[in-house]
Amino acid sequence: MLTKNQNVLKWVDEMIALCKPDQVLWIDGSEEQLDALRAEATATGEMYPLNPEKLPGCYLHRTLPNDVARVEDRTFICTTKEEDAGPINNWCSPAEMYAKLTPMYDGVMKGRTMYVIPYSMGPIGSPLAKVGVELTDSIYVVLNMAIMTRMGKDAFENLGDTSDDFVRGLHSKADIDPEKRYIVHFPEDNTIWSINSAYGGNVLLGKKCFALRIASYQGKNEGWMAEHMLILGIENPKGEVKYVAAAFPSACGKTNLAMLVPPEIYAKQGYKVWCVGDDIAWLKPGKDGRLYAINPENGFFGVAPGTNQKSNPNALASTRKGTIFTNVALNLDDDTVWWEGLDKNPPEHALDWTGKPWNGKTSEEKGAHPNSRFTAPAKNCPCVSPEFDNPQGVPISAMIFGGRRAKTAPLVYQSFDWKHGVFVGSTMASETTAAATGAVGVVRRDPMAMRPFCGYHMGDYFGHWLEMGEKLGDKAPKIFNVNWFRTDDEGHFIWPGFGDNMRVLMWILDRCEDKVDAVTTPIGFEPKPEDINTEGLSIGTDVIADLLNVDPALWKEEAAGIREFYAQFGDRLPQELRDQLDALEKRLG
């Protein structure tokens, strides 16, 4: 036993009685114990050790072809009242869901070991950190949680011997039956149950399940925020660092921005970029009244395809040791891994992500699954922030929203104030790309990039953002919107993106410090074209002016789409947001 906390011990005993494992192993986080588990997973074939010279401490894992991604249609928020879950979440009453799942867990771990994983989301001892305990029958889960969280006996430090404030996570692979797959959240009980999946996003319960769905509900009740945001620091040549948090829907370059490599014009002057987090931010007002953020995670759970030396050299470097690769191709010539977009040199002698022989030079089939992953320790990242483990977090100067819009949204604009900023975040949208099934160019609203991850009614979530703004007052971060994805009439991206996005971040930070003027438009404050640094780019201020163009006709269409989107929230939509929409329409004329 790693704790004397009776609340933990009682709950673990109840779950042992339900699941009936042959053995129970408490995970203390020691390397000795983890090495023994790695050896066991290697012996059973669950994990395949990779080349110890080229990829030291790295392993390959494969999931079943029916179990390769998060399953939103099998993900539930179970609140006593249906309206508290809201129109965007799948809802079921807790009583009904417990009644449905309890028989599925009854005896599910017979013949298996139950691993008891204590973990801290956030640095041990941080006032912003929270404790979880996950019970699982998967070694893969244990080894991934060792990378993704601060796992082991120290995690109980924040909980102490009497507190009941820990998140109870129960996971079993069961039969990996997609028809009986459930990822279920009980926010009122601080509980997550996951069954019949072995894929990371459904079973690493500290990640989206706890750090966003449960934590967003906790944050609403306790006066803080859990957001789907990267955290990034920009250090100027004097050594001063300013931090921003940014939310983007998937396929909008979030990880690339989090690990941005400064363009030469800034690097030569001595600017540096630091990654505090690539996916999730927990934000709380500090003693000085400003908003401080921690990354609750300890690693990166990144999509492998498309990650390469050009798109994201820092992410690639993070995977060079101590990393678990899931559903990528195995190069049999040297026991390394490969995925589409890694380089132009696919292996000839390889196994694809399902374990079948694969020749990358001739095969029409993909070697890696499109959602294949790497789980890499954050400390491997060359640009990981020196403040990564700071228990107080880092002060946030700006919050940035963004999506993928071909014509509507300009390169960058600033909200008029916090309330207007909440409006901007609540109306965030991306146009579907060819990668998604269905029609191309359809607008999908994804407020604050939290659509799949908000653990309660989204109208109440907007209300919580507004409350936080009142609490922060004039210390609140400034709010901006960016769009790297404007296209010309042939459909080519106009803005170069990647590291050059720093040019836009520099204007944002200048605005936060009142160092630069802006132009007032119907949608917000925009840069003067000459205030975006284009030195060393093949585009000049005339192109920037075009990227900043606001077309009233397109924005009137946008406003109509927002009105339609808002309608589903009924009277739970804060009146302030209706007022913001009215004001936008009035400004558009």
VENSULZI-V854324 format. One line per field, one symbol per residue. psi: psi as a letter, one per 40 degrees, with the letter a starting at -180 (. if undefined). A space follows every 10 residues. Layout:
psi: ???
This chain:
psi: heiehddddd dddddddddf idihhhheei dddddddddd dddeedihhi hdddgheiih ihiieegeii gdeehihhid hddddiedih iiiddddddd ddddehedeh eihhhhhhih hihheheeii iihhhifhdd ddddddddig iadddeddda ediegihhhh hhdbefhddf hhhhhgdeef ihhhifiehd deegedbddd eddddddddd defahhigii hhhhhieeeh hiiiihhiii fefdddddfh hhidddddee iihhhdiedh hhhihadeei hihiheieah gihdhehadd dgddddddee ifihhhfiih hedefaiiih edaegiidhi haeeeiihhd deidiidiid fiihhihdee hdfhieedeh deaihhdihh iiaghddchi diiiidaddd dddddeeiii hiiddiiaii ehhhhghffe deeheahddd dddddddddd ddbeeiiihi hihefhiaee eihdhdabde dddddddddd ddefeiiihh ideahiihde ehheheieia dddddddehh hddddddddd dddddddeea eehhdddddd ddddddde.
